[in-house]
């Protein structure tokens, strides 16, 4: 099963709009880490794809650190949108291009 994490938004309604939403801390952990840990615990999930946009380089950097500290045999990749597509627009685009069915969205 392939899981998707939507992380392309600008975070204009968050406490710190200069900080990517996925890196917002909740109880001492980045939202991205909480989502990844949840998805990694689901046996049926074998691939996790992050759909990124705004400040993707900061999320890529954080993801690298997370994966170095938490090795996994599951495939974790990301796609960076070339232009903003709105909420779930990138997901629709990826599913149309790949022919994959929607399995799980975090």
C-alpha positions as CSV (number, residue, x, y, z in Angstrom):
1,X,0.0,0.0,0.0
2,X,1.2,3.5,-0.8
3,X,0.6,6.3,1.6
4,X,0.8,10.0,0.8
5,X,1.6,12.9,3.1
6,X,0.4,16.3,1.8
7,X,3.0,19.0,2.6
8,X,2.9,21.6,-0.1
9,X,1.0,24.4,1.5
10,X,2.5,27.8,2.6
11,X,1.3,27.6,6.2
12,X,-0.1,31.1,6.1
13,X,-2.5,30.3,9.0
14,X,0.1,28.7,11.3
15,X,1.9,30.4,14.2
16,X,5.1,30.8,12.1
17,X,4.3,31.2,8.4
18,X,8.1,31.3,7.6
19,X,8.3,27.6,8.8
20,X,6.9,24.7,6.8
21,X,3.7,23.2,8.2
22,X,5.2,19.7,8.3
23,X,7.9,21.0,10.6
24,X,5.5,22.5,13.1
25,X,6.3,21.0,16.5
26,X,3.7,19.1,18.4
27,X,4.6,17.8,21.9
28,X,8.3,18.1,21.0
29,X,8.2,16.4,17.6
30,X,7.7,17.7,14.1
31,X,4.4,16.9,12.5
32,X,6.3,15.2,9.8
33,X,7.9,12.8,12.3
34,X,4.6,12.0,13.9
35,X,3.0,11.2,10.5
36,X,6.0,9.1,9.4
37,X,6.1,7.1,12.6
38,X,2.3,6.4,12.3
39,X,2.7,5.3,8.7
40,X,5.8,3.2,9.4
41,X,3.9,1.3,12.1
42,X,1.3,0.1,9.6
43,X,2.5,-3.2,8.1
44,X,0.5,-2.8,4.9
45,X,2.2,0.5,4.0
46,X,5.3,-0.3,2.0
47,X,5.8,3.1,0.3
48,X,5.4,6.6,1.7
49,X,5.4,9.6,-0.7
50,X,5.6,13.2,0.5
51,X,4.0,15.7,-1.8
52,X,5.9,18.9,-1.3
53,X,5.9,22.5,-2.4
54,X,6.6,25.5,-0.3
55,X,10.0,25.4,1.4
56,X,10.5,21.8,0.3
57,X,14.3,22.0,0.8
58,X,13.8,22.4,4.6
59,X,11.5,19.4,4.7
60,X,14.0,17.4,2.6
61,X,16.7,18.2,5.1
62,X,14.6,17.2,8.0
63,X,13.5,14.0,6.3
64,X,17.2,13.0,5.7
65,X,18.0,13.5,9.4
66,X,14.9,11.5,10.4
67,X,15.8,8.6,8.0
68,X,19.4,8.5,9.2
69,X,18.1,8.2,12.8
70,X,15.3,5.8,11.9
71,X,16.4,3.4,9.1
72,X,13.5,1.5,7.4
73,X,13.1,-1.0,4.6
74,X,10.0,0.9,3.4
75,X,10.4,3.2,0.4
76,X,10.1,6.8,1.4
77,X,10.3,9.3,-1.4
78,X,9.0,12.8,-2.3
79,X,7.7,14.8,-5.2
80,X,8.1,18.6,-5.4
81,X,5.3,20.4,-7.2
82,X,6.5,22.8,-9.9
83,X,3.6,25.1,-9.4
84,X,1.0,25.3,-6.6
85,X,-2.0,23.1,-7.3
86,X,-4.0,23.7,-4.2
87,X,-5.1,21.3,-1.5
88,X,-4.9,17.7,-2.9
89,X,-4.2,19.0,-6.4
90,X,-0.7,17.4,-6.4
91,X,-2.2,14.1,-5.2
92,X,-4.7,14.1,-8.0
93,X,-1.9,14.8,-10.5
94,X,0.3,12.0,-9.1
95,X,-2.5,9.4,-9.1
96,X,-3.5,10.4,-12.7
97,X,0.1,10.1,-13.9
98,X,1.0,6.9,-12.1
99,X,-2.2,5.0,-12.4
100,X,-1.9,4.1,-8.7
101,X,-5.0,4.0,-6.6
102,X,-5.4,6.0,-3.5
103,X,-4.6,3.8,-0.6
104,X,-4.1,6.1,2.4
105,X,-3.6,9.8,2.9
106,X,-2.1,11.3,6.1
